[in-house]
């Protein structure tokens, strides 16, 4: 992950270029917005509080990269990101759905992001604890548990002591460290026959336990089923419908019982899982124990408030041509509900109040039947940075097919390589595909780069279907291959009446 200090506007554009073709103006606008966020954080808190983000409005047809620009920007900044269609808020009733729900969703996304980071930090310790619990369960199932496990103190030299002391992870040479040699067996070496048999039994059990631990680490037991107690995370709730009937509030009845002095602490449930599944569940459980939940939530709320990005797609769909009657009233109502969220307000979540003053909002829309100036004036003023994105040409399509790190041609080649089929795109084949996509967008409907997905699926349908039967085959996609399978416009005779 990149250091924010090193993410200059020029560097941000360069990184966006690795995934998105063209749209230089939009890239520059979001790069400046991201850099200004870093600049604000370098100021004293009292001064930084007075500097608000300059929200951006991206105007352009579908499929030209609006969503991808916002998503990649959030990934570069390690910022909580949420995409929401503004039109969904006008689907029910005058005011539509609760617009504050997008802030709550952003908070959840922020908490999930911070939890992943914290889980990575404690991964080694959680894996160690989970492996020990899993080993003890396997040993008990085989009758190989040690007496020391029942006491609080472990005898130095016992296998349980070794598990706690030994390194449970591979060295730099990917070789497992061996446990320290066991200490001398207890008892008098010259003791009676009964003591000698006891020592031999302990030695045998210790050897079996060591073999069991080795098999567990090598994955030889992954498919074996085992019963193991896991924390029961199911929470009975009561759903209370709100007055509008579109939202519900869940009440945690277990929390109520704890308040009344009952059902305190976690509950465990015996589950039967494979060793692989049990390991994953135990790591998840141990991770939760190691993470400071209160600290994690506070960190997530702070990141949400200061680094969060909300992408408001289809914002043009809440613009009405006649704002005085019919469904347009609902659309203007949505705009007015959005206004306080965008300009800055406090939103109540189950984790506390969250301020939206410094959340960056990126609006986007085709504005094919409306104009940005048709938004209510107050909302227009909250999107001071406006960028027009261009429709894609056949040259752009050719670059999209080859230049991005995750280009579609590279994706299909990797997919078919799993079947032993080598897929090669020639220069004239790429050109023919680009021309077919440009013509199809012009003659039917302009859906931008998404047209390439449609064409490539049709182009490679037969190859994908027969790939398991043709390992070791090389498929060359040239101009003739494209012309034979999709023609010059990619038109499907069966779909032509539907203008798809």
C-alpha positions in Angstrom: 0.0 0.0 0.0 1.2 3.5 -0.9 2.2 6.1 1.7 -0.2 9.1 1.4 2.8 11.5 1.5 4.1 9.9 -1.7 0.7 10.1 -3.5 1.2 13.4 -5.3 -1.4 14.3 -7.9 0.9 13.2 -10.7 1.6 9.9 -9.0 -2.1 9.3 -8.4 -2.9 9.8 -12.1 -0.1 7.4 -13.0 -1.5 4.7 -10.7 -5.0 5.3 -12.1 -3.6 5.0 -15.6 -2.7 1.4 -14.8 -6.4 0.4 -14.7 -8.3 3.1 -16.5 -7.8 4.3 -20.1 -8.3 8.0 -21.0 -10.5 10.4 -19.0 -7.5 12.5 -18.0 -9.6 15.4 -16.7 -11.5 13.2 -14.3 -8.3 11.6 -13.0 -6.7 15.0 -12.4 -9.8 16.2 -10.5 -10.0 13.2 -8.1 -6.2 13.3 -7.7 -6.3 16.9 -6.5 -9.2 16.1 -4.2 -7.3 13.2 -2.6 -4.1 15.3 -2.2 -6.1 18.1 -0.6 -7.4 15.6 1.9 -3.8 14.8 2.9 -2.9 18.5 3.0 -5.8 19.2 5.4 -4.6 16.5 7.7 -1.2 18.2 8.0 -2.8 21.3 9.5 -3.5 22.0 13.1 -6.9 20.5 14.2 -8.7 23.8 14.6 -7.7 24.9 11.1 -8.3 21.5 9.5 -11.9 21.5 10.9 -12.7 24.6 8.8 -11.5 23.1 5.5 -14.2 21.1 3.7 -13.7 18.7 0.8 -14.6 19.9 -2.7 -17.1 17.4 -3.9 -17.0 16.2 -7.5 -19.7 15.7 -10.1 -18.7 13.3 -13.0 -20.8 13.8 -16.1 -20.7 11.3 -18.9 -22.4 8.3 -20.5 -22.4 4.8 -18.9 -19.4 2.6 -19.2 -16.7 5.2 -19.5 -15.0 4.7 -16.1 -16.8 6.9 -13.6 -17.3 4.2 -11.0 -13.9 2.6 -11.6 -12.1 6.0 -11.1 -13.8 6.4 -7.7 -13.3 2.8 -6.6 -9.6 2.9 -7.6 -9.1 6.2 -5.8 -10.5 4.8 -2.6 -8.2 1.8 -2.9 -5.2 4.0 -3.3 -6.0 6.0 -0.2 -7.1 3.0 1.9 -10.3 4.9 2.4 -13.8 3.5 3.3 -15.8 3.4 0.0 -19.5 3.1 -0.7 -21.3 3.1 -4.0 -25.0 3.9 -3.8 -27.5 4.6 -6.6 -29.3 7.8 -5.8 -32.3 6.7 -7.7 -33.1 4.0 -5.1 -34.1 6.7 -2.6 -37.0 7.8 -4.8 -38.5 4.3 -5.2 -40.9 4.4 -2.3 -43.0 7.3 -1.0 -42.4 11.0 -1.1 -39.0 11.0 0.6 -38.0 7.6 -0.6 -35.7 5.5 1.6 -33.8 7.0 4.5 -30.9 8.7 2.9 -28.9 8.5 6.1 -28.7 4.8 5.5 -25.7 5.4 3.2 -23.7 6.9 6.0 -24.5 3.9 8.2 -23.4 1.6 5.4 -20.2 3.6 5.0 -19.6 3.1 8.7 -20.0 -0.6 8.4 -17.6 -0.6 5.4 -15.1 1.3 7.5 -15.4 -1.1 10.4 -14.9 -4.1 8.1 -11.8 -2.4 6.6 -10.2 -1.7 10.0 -11.1 -5.2 11.3 -9.3 -6.7 8.3 -6.2 -4.6 9.1 -6.3 -5.6 12.8 -6.8 -9.3 11.8 -3.7 -9.1 9.7 -1.8 -7.7 12.6 -2.7 -10.5 15.0 -2.8 -13.2 12.4 0.2 -15.1 13.6 -0.9 -15.1 17.3 -4.4 -16.1 16.3 -3.2 -19.0 14.2 -1.0 -20.2 17.0 -3.9 -20.2 19.5 -6.3 -21.8 17.0 -3.8 -24.6 16.2 -3.3 -25.4 19.9 -7.1 -25.6 20.5 -7.5 -27.7 17.4 -4.7 -30.0 18.4 -6.2 -30.5 21.9 -9.5 -31.4 20.4 -8.0 -33.9 18.1 -5.9 -35.4 20.9 -9.0 -35.7 23.1 -10.9 -37.5 20.3 -8.1 -40.0 20.1 -7.7 -40.4 23.9 -4.3 -38.8 23.8 -4.9 -35.8 26.1 -2.3 -35.1 28.7 -3.1 -34.9 32.4 -1.3 -31.5 32.5 -4.1 -30.0 30.4 -6.5 -30.2 33.3 -4.3 -28.2 35.6 -3.5 -24.5 35.5 0.3 -25.0 35.3 2.0 -27.0 32.6 5.0 -29.1 33.4 8.1 -27.9 31.8 9.1 -30.3 29.0 5.6 -31.7 28.4 4.2 -31.5 24.9 1.6 -28.9 26.0 4.5 -26.8 27.4 6.4 -27.3 24.1 3.4 -26.2 22.1 3.3 -23.0 24.0 7.0 -22.4 23.8 7.8 -23.6 20.3 7.7 -21.6 17.1 4.5 -22.7 15.2 5.4 -21.0 12.0 8.0 -21.8 9.3 11.4 -20.3 9.2 12.7 -18.2 6.3 13.7 -21.5 4.6 10.1 -22.7 4.9 11.2 -25.5 7.2 9.2 -26.2 10.4 11.1 -25.8 13.6 11.3 -29.0 15.6 10.2 -29.0 19.2 12.8 -29.1 21.9 13.7 -32.6 23.0 11.6 -33.9 25.9 13.0 -33.8 29.3 13.9 -37.0 31.2 10.9 -39.1 32.1 9.8 -38.8 35.7 10.3 -41.5 38.2 13.1 -43.6 39.4 15.0 -45.2 36.5 15.6 -48.2 38.7 12.0 -48.3 39.9 9.7 -51.2 39.9 8.2 -52.8 36.8 4.9 -50.9 37.1 6.7 -47.6 37.0 8.6 -48.6 33.9 5.4 -49.6 32.1 3.9 -46.2 33.1 6.9 -44.4 31.7 6.7 -46.4 28.5 3.0 -45.6 28.1 3.7 -41.9 28.6 6.5 -42.1 26.0 4.3 -43.9 23.5 1.5 -41.3 24.0 3.9 -38.5 23.7 5.2 -40.0 20.4 1.7 -40.4 19.1 0.9 -36.8 20.0 3.9 -35.5 18.2 2.9 -37.5 15.1 -0.6 -36.1 15.4 0.8 -32.6 15.6 3.0 -33.2 12.6 0.0 -34.5 10.5 -2.1 -31.6 11.5 0.5 -29.1 10.3 1.0 -30.9 7.0 -2.7 -30.8 6.3 -3.1 -34.6 6.3 -6.1 -34.3 8.6 -7.9 -31.5 6.8 -10.8 -33.7 5.6 -11.3 -35.5 8.9 -14.4 -34.4 10.8 -14.2 -33.4 14.4 -16.6 -32.1 17.1 -15.4 -28.9 18.6 -17.0 -26.2 20.8 -17.3 -22.8 19.1 -18.8 -19.6 20.3 -22.5 -19.3 19.4 -22.8 -16.0 17.6 -26.4 -16.3 16.7 -28.4 -13.6 18.4 -32.2 -13.8 18.7 -33.7 -10.5 17.7 -37.1 -8.8 17.6 -37.8 -7.0 14.4 -39.9 -3.8 14.9 -41.2 -2.3 11.6 -41.0 1.4 11.3 -44.0 3.6 10.4 -43.1 3.7 6.7 -42.6 0.0 6.6 -39.3 0.2 4.7 -36.9 0.0 7.6 -36.7 -2.3 10.6 -35.0 -2.1 13.9 -33.5 -5.2 15.5 -33.4 -5.6 19.3 -30.8 -7.9 20.7 -32.7 -9.9 23.3 -29.4 -11.3 24.7 -28.3 -7.8 25.6 -31.5 -7.3 27.4 -31.0 -10.5 29.4 -27.5 -9.4 30.3 -28.9 -6.1 31.6 -31.4 -8.1 33.7 -28.5 -10.2 35.1 -28.9 -13.3 33.0 -27.0 -15.0 30.1 -23.7 -13.1 30.8 -20.6 -14.0 28.8 -20.3 -15.9 25.5 -22.2 -19.1 24.9 -20.6 -22.1 23.1 -22.1 -24.7 20.8 -20.7 -28.1 19.9 -20.3 -28.2 16.1 -19.1 -31.0 13.8 -16.8 -29.7 11.1 -13.9 -30.8 9.0 -10.5 -29.9 10.4 -10.0 -27.4 7.6 -13.3 -25.7 8.5 -12.6 -25.9 12.2 -9.2 -24.2 11.8 -10.8 -21.3 9.9 -13.5 -20.9 12.5 -11.1 -21.1 15.4 -8.8 -18.5 13.8 -11.8 -16.2 13.4 -12.7 -16.7 17.0 -9.2 -16.2 18.3 -8.8 -13.1 16.1 -11.9 -11.6 17.8 -10.4 -12.2 21.2 -7.2 -10.5 20.3 -8.7 -7.4 18.7 -9.6 -4.4 20.9 -13.1 -3.9 19.7 -13.6 -0.5 21.3 -10.4 0.8 19.8 -11.2 -0.7 16.4 -14.6 1.0 16.3 -13.2 4.4 17.3 -10.5 4.1 14.6 -13.1 3.1 12.0 -15.4 6.0 12.9 -12.5 8.4 12.6 -11.5 7.0 9.3 -15.1 7.2 8.1 -15.4 10.8 9.1 -12.1 12.0 7.7 -11.3 9.6 4.8 -14.7 8.2 3.7 -15.8 8.4 0.1 -19.4 8.0 -1.0 -20.0 7.5 -4.7 -23.5 8.8 -5.6 -24.3 7.1 -9.0 -27.3 7.9 -11.2 -27.7 11.3 -9.5 -29.3 12.5 -12.7 -32.2 10.1 -12.1 -33.4 12.2 -9.2 -33.7 15.3 -11.4 -37.3 15.9 -12.6 -38.4 17.9 -15.6 -41.5 19.1 -13.8 -40.8 19.6 -10.1 -44.4 20.5 -9.1 -46.4 17.3 -9.7 -46.2 13.5 -10.2 -43.1 11.5 -9.4 -40.9 14.5 -9.8 -42.0 15.7 -6.4 -40.4 12.6 -4.9 -37.2 13.2 -6.8 -36.9 16.8 -5.5 -37.6 15.5 -2.1 -34.7 13.1 -2.4 -32.4 16.0 -3.4 -33.5 18.0 -0.3 -32.9 14.9 1.9 -29.4 14.5 0.4 -28.5 18.2 0.9 -27.8 18.1 4.7 -25.8 14.9 4.3 -23.6 16.3 1.6 -23.1 19.7 3.3 -22.4 18.2 6.7 -24.6 16.9 9.5 -24.6 14.3 12.3 -26.0 10.9 11.5 -26.9 8.5 14.3 -25.6 5.0 13.9 -25.5 2.1 16.4 -21.9 3.0 17.1 -22.7 6.7 17.9 -23.0 9.9 16.0 -21.0 10.3 12.8 -20.2 13.7 11.2 -20.4 13.9 7.4 -18.6 17.3 7.0 -15.3 15.8 5.7 -16.7 12.8 3.8 -15.9 13.2 0.0 -19.0 12.8 -2.2 -18.5 12.0 -5.8 -21.7 12.3 -7.8 -22.0 10.7 -11.3 -24.6 10.6 -14.0 -25.2 10.4 -17.7 -27.4 13.5 -17.7 -28.8 12.4 -21.1 -32.3 13.8 -20.4 -31.4 16.4 -17.8 -28.6 18.8 -17.0 -26.5 19.4 -13.9 -28.2 22.8 -13.7 -31.5 21.0 -13.2 -30.5 20.0 -9.7 -31.8 22.2 -6.9 -29.4 25.2 -6.5 -28.4 24.2 -3.0 -27.3 20.8 -4.1 -25.5 22.2 -7.2 -23.4 24.3 -4.9 -22.2 21.3 -3.0 -20.6 19.8 -6.1 -18.2 22.6 -7.1 -15.9 20.4 -9.2 -17.5 19.2 -12.4 -15.8 17.1 -15.0 -17.2 15.9 -18.3 -16.1 12.4 -19.4 -15.8 11.5 -23.1 -17.4 8.7 -24.9 -15.0 5.9 -25.9 -13.7 5.7 -29.4 -12.4 2.6 -31.2 -8.8 3.7 -30.3 -9.9 3.8 -26.6 -11.4 0.3 -27.0 -8.2 -1.1 -28.4 -6.2 0.4 -25.5 -8.7 -1.0 -23.0 -8.3 -4.5 -24.4 -4.6 -4.5 -24.0 -3.1 -1.8 -21.6 -4.8 -2.1 -18.2 -3.3 -4.5 -15.7 -6.6 -6.4 -15.6 -7.5 -6.1 -19.3 -10.2 -8.4 -20.5 -7.9 -10.1 -23.0 -5.5 -11.0 -20.2 -8.4 -12.3 -18.0 -9.7 -14.6 -20.7 -6.2 -15.9 -21.5 -5.6 -16.7 -17.8 -9.0 -18.4 -17.5 -8.4 -20.7 -20.5 -4.9 -21.4 -19.5 -6.3 -23.5 -16.6 -7.7 -25.9 -19.2 -4.3 -26.0 -21.0 -5.5 -23.8 -23.9 -3.3 -20.9 -25.0 -5.2 -17.9 -26.1 -3.4 -15.3 -28.2 -4.8 -12.0 -29.5 -3.1 -10.5 -32.6 -3.0 -6.8 -33.3 -5.4 -7.0 -36.2 -7.8 -9.0 -34.0 -7.7 -6.4 -31.3 -8.4 -3.7 -33.9 -11.4 -5.7 -35.3 -12.9 -6.1 -31.8 -12.5 -2.4 -31.1 -14.2 -1.4 -34.4 -17.0 -3.8 -33.7 -17.6 -2.4 -30.2 -17.5 1.2 -31.5 -20.0 0.4 -34.3 -22.3 -1.5 -32.0 -22.4 1.4 -29.5 -23.1 3.8 -32.3 -25.9 1.8 -34.0 -27.7 0.5 -30.9 -27.0 2.2 -27.5 -23.8 3.5 -26.1 -22.9 1.4 -23.1 -19.2 2.2 -23.1 -16.6 -0.4 -22.3 -19.3 -2.8 -21.1 -19.8 -3.5 -24.8 -16.4 -5.3 -24.9 -17.6 -7.8 -22.3 -20.6 -8.7 -24.5 -18.5 -9.1 -27.6 -15.8 -11.2 -26.0 -18.3 -13.5 -24.5 -19.9 -14.1 -27.9 -16.5 -14.3 -29.6 -15.1 -17.0 -27.2 -18.3 -18.8 -26.4 -17.4 -21.9 -28.5 -13.8 -21.9 -27.3 -14.8 -21.7 -23.7 -17.4 -24.5 -24.2 -14.9 -26.9 -25.8 -11.8 -25.9 -23.8 -11.8 -29.0 -21.5 -11.7 -31.2 -24.7 -8.8 -29.3 -26.3 -5.8 -29.1 -23.9 -2.5 -28.2 -25.5 -4.3 -26.2 -28.2 -3.3 -22.7 -29.3 -6.2 -20.4 -30.3 -5.3 -17.3 -32.2 -7.8 -14.4 -32.3 -7.1 -12.5 -35.4 -9.2 -10.4 -37.8 -10.5 -13.5 -39.6 -11.5 -15.1 -36.2 -13.4 -12.0 -35.2 -15.2 -11.7 -38.5 -16.2 -15.3 -38.5 -17.8 -15.3 -35.1 -19.2 -11.8 -34.6 -18.9 -9.9 -37.9 -18.1 -6.2 -38.0 -20.7 -5.1 -35.4 -21.2 -8.0 -33.1 -24.9 -8.2 -34.0 -26.8 -11.3 -32.9 -29.7 -12.1 -35.3 -31.8 -13.4 -32.4 -31.3 -10.3 -30.4 -31.6 -7.7 -33.1 -35.4 -7.2 -32.6 -34.7 -6.2 -29.0 -32.0 -3.7 -29.9 -29.5 -5.1 -27.3 
